[in-house]
Amino acid sequence: MTGAQNDCVLSITVPTEASGKRLDTVLAAACELSRSRIQILLREGHIRTANSKPVRRASVRVWEGERYVLTLPPARSLILEPEEMPLDILFEDEHLIILNKPAGIVVHPSHGHDHGTLVHALLHHCQSLPGINGVERPGIVHRLDKDTSGSLVIAKSEIAHQRLSAMFAGHNLNRQYVAWCRGVPGWRAKHIELPVGRHPRQRQKMAVTDGGKEAVTDASVEHVYGPFSQIRLTLHTGRTHQIRVHLSHEKLPVLGDSVYARSYHPGAEIREPARQAISALRRQALHAELLEFKHPISGQPLSFRAQLPPELAILCDTLIQSYA
């Protein structure tokens, strides 16, 4: 496909191999924008034929040699107040930021979380953000639960956002988590492939359910500490609360999980100092340790290992001391 860019104007000529395909599909591939972004541009009248006639139908078929002109409007400002917050940055360039997210921080604004989120901090850190899907905002590609810590990648450019989203959709990344769980499994390694969907009665929770979406997790036991286990988990899909739901289903609730584990107060049968460290947990003992993927622009292999936060480092050390 041939194309020329002049400021915020793109000229796209349909090649032979794209003839007969949908307009939104062809333009998205040519510009490396999402189809949803192209559809918005169509609705808003920003896409025209070579003779300046507006095109608004995403499903119209295009043919070899036809030329379309896209005008990309300036990104709309996100109506959020940037907030200065400390960020543990593992890597940053013009396209990406990799963070070690602490527990207790929500990634994206939502109902009940209209300030103090990671997005608010990124808006302060990135003095000038490009438009992603037409809005000036950090490109959140994936999320970590509020009380999960660890490696998180954020796109700073629209092309990086598009390519990273494709990587996550195609599971072309290595994402490894570490969890400290109550219980010891009867296996050393297990491939868990159980669908995850909304809980049928408690709608704020997720559950293993026949009507759920495909969810795949590989789990392996790294250490056993008396009645507790340290488990490494590799995500092959990214369903909401996937790891916590799968481990709970395996009768291995994550320590400190207030949603998928029954209230747990270690008694005298648990050795010190492990009992004290577990009782002191104010978060789930789940950490996104390893993140590996190819840079979406350069193709360079990238690997990041997020250091354990103090509360999980203490938990791990005290389990070792207690059950050496």
Legacy VTK file of the C-alpha trace (Angstrom):
# vtk DataFile Version 3.0
C-alpha trace
ASCII
DATASET POLYDATA
POINTS 324 float
0.000 0.000 0.000
1.367 3.424 -0.873
0.900 6.360 1.410
2.187 9.847 2.047
2.030 11.826 5.281
1.914 15.626 5.530
1.476 16.851 9.124
-1.842 15.264 10.172
-2.962 14.263 6.659
-2.520 10.740 5.292
-3.041 9.749 1.668
-3.684 6.032 1.138
-3.876 4.231 -2.208
-5.488 0.780 -2.238
-3.113 -1.915 -3.566
-4.066 -5.041 -5.479
-4.013 -7.357 -2.450
-6.480 -5.154 -0.552
-9.017 -4.917 -3.386
-12.528 -5.940 -2.301
-11.857 -5.584 1.444
-13.682 -3.340 3.914
-12.576 0.271 4.062
-11.956 0.295 7.835
-9.825 -2.853 7.623
-7.691 -1.507 4.780
-7.152 1.926 6.334
-6.386 0.495 9.770
-3.677 -1.720 8.277
-2.216 1.142 6.253
-2.080 3.666 9.088
-1.461 1.274 11.981
-4.505 2.666 13.771
-7.175 0.528 15.376
-10.341 -0.219 13.405
-12.359 1.463 16.140
-10.277 4.625 15.672
-10.842 4.515 11.891
-14.586 4.087 12.455
-14.629 7.172 14.685
-12.771 9.166 12.025
-15.322 8.013 9.446
-18.277 9.049 11.593
-16.727 12.447 12.250
-16.102 13.113 8.543
-12.309 12.988 8.634
-11.959 10.505 5.757
-12.599 11.509 2.152
-12.142 10.152 -1.344
-9.536 11.615 -3.708
-12.155 14.078 -5.024
-12.899 15.304 -1.459
-16.200 13.433 -1.022
-16.702 12.390 2.644
-16.890 8.651 3.327
-18.764 7.514 6.436
-19.461 3.781 5.975
-16.828 1.507 7.500
-18.124 -1.531 5.605
-17.843 -0.058 2.094
-15.666 -2.206 -0.204
-12.566 -0.626 -1.677
-10.828 -1.398 -4.964
-7.316 -1.287 -6.355
-6.096 2.214 -7.207
-8.693 4.092 -5.144
-7.223 6.839 -2.977
-8.479 7.991 0.407
-7.364 10.995 2.440
-7.413 10.910 6.250
-7.157 14.054 8.338
-6.132 13.257 11.899
-7.508 15.937 14.238
-5.505 17.016 17.296
-6.028 14.718 20.261
-8.728 15.826 22.680
-7.446 16.618 26.147
-8.364 14.117 28.822
-10.377 15.846 31.537
-8.214 14.631 34.394
-5.921 16.598 36.650
-2.319 15.322 36.484
-1.003 14.292 39.897
2.592 14.096 41.003
3.292 10.599 42.323
6.516 8.587 42.580
6.980 6.109 39.729
9.360 3.132 39.780
10.411 3.254 36.113
12.196 0.161 34.806
12.517 1.462 31.224
11.401 4.440 29.184
11.838 5.699 25.647
9.699 7.746 23.272
7.296 4.832 22.715
7.080 2.929 26.036
7.221 3.128 29.785
7.723 -0.015 31.875
6.812 0.424 35.530
7.046 -1.600 38.696
3.549 -0.794 39.987
3.088 -0.820 43.763
0.112 -2.469 45.410
-2.709 -0.168 46.454
-2.709 1.844 43.212
-5.547 1.575 40.680
-4.313 1.662 37.085
-7.152 3.497 35.347
-9.834 5.927 36.569
-13.207 4.301 37.173
-16.289 4.724 39.333
-15.028 5.404 42.830
-11.447 5.988 41.630
-11.464 9.454 40.099
-8.078 10.505 41.460
-4.820 8.971 42.640
-4.639 6.433 39.800
-1.617 5.476 37.753
-3.072 7.362 34.791
-3.123 10.583 36.846
0.565 10.041 37.666
1.460 9.311 34.034
-0.277 12.465 32.851
2.032 14.379 35.177
5.157 12.421 34.223
4.600 12.607 30.460
4.398 16.336 29.876
3.289 15.774 26.282
1.308 12.673 25.389
0.303 11.781 21.830
-3.300 10.969 21.037
-4.268 7.338 21.424
-7.657 6.548 19.935
-8.167 10.294 19.581
-7.727 11.121 23.263
-4.637 12.527 24.934
-3.949 9.856 27.495
-1.412 7.192 28.440
-1.875 4.021 26.420
-2.969 1.464 28.968
-2.465 -1.860 27.190
-3.054 -4.188 30.140
-3.805 -3.779 33.814
-2.814 -5.138 37.181
-5.347 -5.403 39.981
-5.186 -2.654 42.595
-3.484 -4.897 45.148
-1.164 -6.678 42.705
2.313 -5.244 42.219
4.835 -5.637 39.443
5.729 -5.072 35.797
3.347 -2.995 33.703
3.870 -1.676 30.156
2.291 1.582 28.963
2.365 2.882 25.393
3.353 6.497 24.761
2.553 6.560 21.036
-0.408 5.369 19.032
1.675 3.023 16.879
3.187 1.434 20.019
-0.282 1.090 21.533
-1.617 -0.631 18.424
1.288 -3.082 18.159
1.384 -3.868 21.875
-2.360 -4.490 21.857
-1.823 -6.967 19.018
0.924 -8.692 21.024
-1.369 -9.104 24.015
-4.226 -10.306 21.805
-1.896 -12.835 20.163
-0.284 -13.812 23.502
3.152 -12.922 22.104
4.643 -11.954 25.446
6.093 -13.790 28.404
4.273 -12.723 31.581
5.255 -14.495 34.782
3.814 -13.895 38.231
4.767 -15.182 41.673
2.075 -16.008 44.243
2.290 -17.136 47.850
-0.626 -19.427 48.607
-2.280 -21.236 51.459
-2.074 -24.950 50.804
0.255 -27.282 48.933
-0.878 -28.788 45.615
-0.543 -32.455 44.757
1.263 -31.490 41.560
4.587 -29.865 40.779
3.398 -28.287 37.546
-0.032 -27.931 35.984
-1.576 -26.506 32.838
-4.815 -24.841 33.953
-7.287 -24.241 31.152
-10.596 -23.249 32.719
-12.999 -20.565 31.412
-13.411 -17.469 33.553
-16.536 -15.302 33.604
-18.721 -13.238 35.868
-19.788 -15.049 39.062
-23.439 -16.121 38.643
-24.535 -14.682 42.008
-21.827 -12.301 43.210
-21.516 -10.004 40.210
-18.493 -8.134 41.544
-16.491 -11.387 41.406
-15.246 -13.639 38.654
-15.434 -17.434 38.683
-14.654 -20.580 36.722
-17.857 -20.983 34.749
-19.041 -22.799 31.639
-20.164 -19.530 30.083
-16.827 -17.809 30.652
-14.058 -16.860 28.252
-11.025 -19.014 27.576
-8.433 -18.614 30.327
-5.078 -20.412 30.310
-2.492 -20.385 33.096
0.613 -22.516 33.558
1.520 -23.043 37.218
4.597 -24.577 38.808
5.573 -24.961 42.459
8.824 -23.150 43.271
8.946 -23.691 47.037
6.931 -25.325 49.790
6.974 -23.776 53.269
5.094 -26.107 55.591
1.397 -25.525 54.791
2.181 -22.767 52.257
3.521 -22.758 48.718
5.223 -20.307 46.398
3.918 -20.742 42.859
5.144 -19.306 39.566
2.426 -18.597 37.036
2.674 -17.877 33.332
-0.313 -16.122 31.785
-1.380 -17.118 28.278
-4.596 -15.099 28.426
-5.488 -12.011 30.430
-8.933 -12.434 31.929
-9.990 -10.317 34.881
-8.629 -11.816 38.143
-7.534 -14.891 36.151
-4.693 -16.047 38.411
-6.624 -15.521 41.631
-9.674 -17.345 40.256
-7.639 -20.286 38.925
-5.659 -20.681 42.156
-8.795 -20.439 44.284
-10.391 -23.128 42.107
-7.316 -25.296 42.768
-7.867 -24.812 46.525
-4.763 -22.624 46.682
-6.047 -19.182 47.716
-3.527 -16.374 47.485
-2.479 -15.116 50.902
-4.051 -11.755 51.661
-6.719 -12.062 48.950
-9.882 -10.563 50.431
-12.094 -11.532 47.467
-11.269 -15.117 46.489
-10.024 -16.455 49.816
-12.032 -16.907 52.980
-10.934 -14.722 55.842
-7.748 -16.296 57.176
-6.197 -15.649 60.578
-3.149 -17.869 61.110
-3.268 -19.545 64.499
-0.716 -21.014 66.862
-0.136 -23.911 64.466
1.678 -21.498 62.119
5.272 -20.917 63.074
6.711 -17.519 63.850
7.736 -15.185 62.276
5.546 -16.414 59.356
2.371 -15.994 61.400
3.157 -12.340 62.091
4.089 -11.584 58.467
0.898 -13.191 57.115
-1.273 -11.359 59.659
0.378 -8.075 58.649
-0.505 -8.455 54.939
-2.781 -5.702 53.668
-2.717 -6.886 50.068
-2.766 -10.117 48.072
0.590 -11.869 47.843
0.732 -11.730 44.041
3.500 -10.023 42.066
3.959 -9.622 38.297
7.656 -10.344 38.333
8.768 -10.976 34.750
7.718 -9.251 31.527
9.406 -10.128 28.220
8.475 -9.028 24.701
9.903 -7.481 21.546
9.959 -3.717 21.340
6.964 -2.801 19.172
9.001 -0.391 17.028
12.607 -1.662 16.951
11.883 -5.361 17.449
14.612 -5.512 20.102
14.024 -8.216 22.752
13.181 -6.652 26.105
13.164 -8.326 29.512
12.173 -6.765 32.839
12.148 -8.277 36.301
10.304 -6.185 38.884
11.861 -6.265 42.341
9.646 -7.553 45.137
8.098 -4.816 47.266
9.189 -4.818 50.944
6.047 -6.503 52.299
6.397 -9.494 49.939
10.165 -9.711 50.450
9.518 -9.877 54.200
6.818 -12.529 53.718
9.140 -14.662 51.598
12.053 -14.319 54.055
9.919 -15.151 57.080
8.439 -18.233 55.394
11.986 -19.434 54.713
13.035 -18.730 58.319
9.958 -20.424 59.742
10.038 -23.568 57.598
13.712 -24.002 56.693
LINES 1 325
324 0 1 2 3 4 5 6 7 8 9 10 11 12 13 14 15 16 17 18 19 20 21 22 23 24 25 26 27 28 29 30 31 32 33 34 35 36 37 38 39 40 41 42 43 44 45 46 47 48 49 50 51 52 53 54 55 56 57 58 59 60 61 62 63 64 65 66 67 68 69 70 71 72 73 74 75 76 77 78 79 80 81 82 83 84 85 86 87 88 89 90 91 92 93 94 95 96 97 98 99 100 101 102 103 104 105 106 107 108 109 110 111 112 113 114 115 116 117 118 119 120 121 122 123 124 125 126 127 128 129 130 131 132 133 134 135 136 137 138 139 140 141 142 143 144 145 146 147 148 149 150 151 152 153 154 155 156 157 158 159 160 161 162 163 164 165 166 167 168 169 170 171 172 173 174 175 176 177 178 179 180 181 182 183 184 185 186 187 188 189 190 191 192 193 194 195 196 197 198 199 200 201 202 203 204 205 206 207 208 209 210 211 212 213 214 215 216 217 218 219 220 221 222 223 224 225 226 227 228 229 230 231 232 233 234 235 236 237 238 239 240 241 242 243 244 245 246 247 248 249 250 251 252 253 254 255 256 257 258 259 260 261 262 263 264 265 266 267 268 269 270 271 272 273 274 275 276 277 278 279 280 281 282 283 284 285 286 287 288 289 290 291 292 293 294 295 296 297 298 299 300 301 302 303 304 305 306 307 308 309 310 311 312 313 314 315 316 317 318 319 320 321 322 323
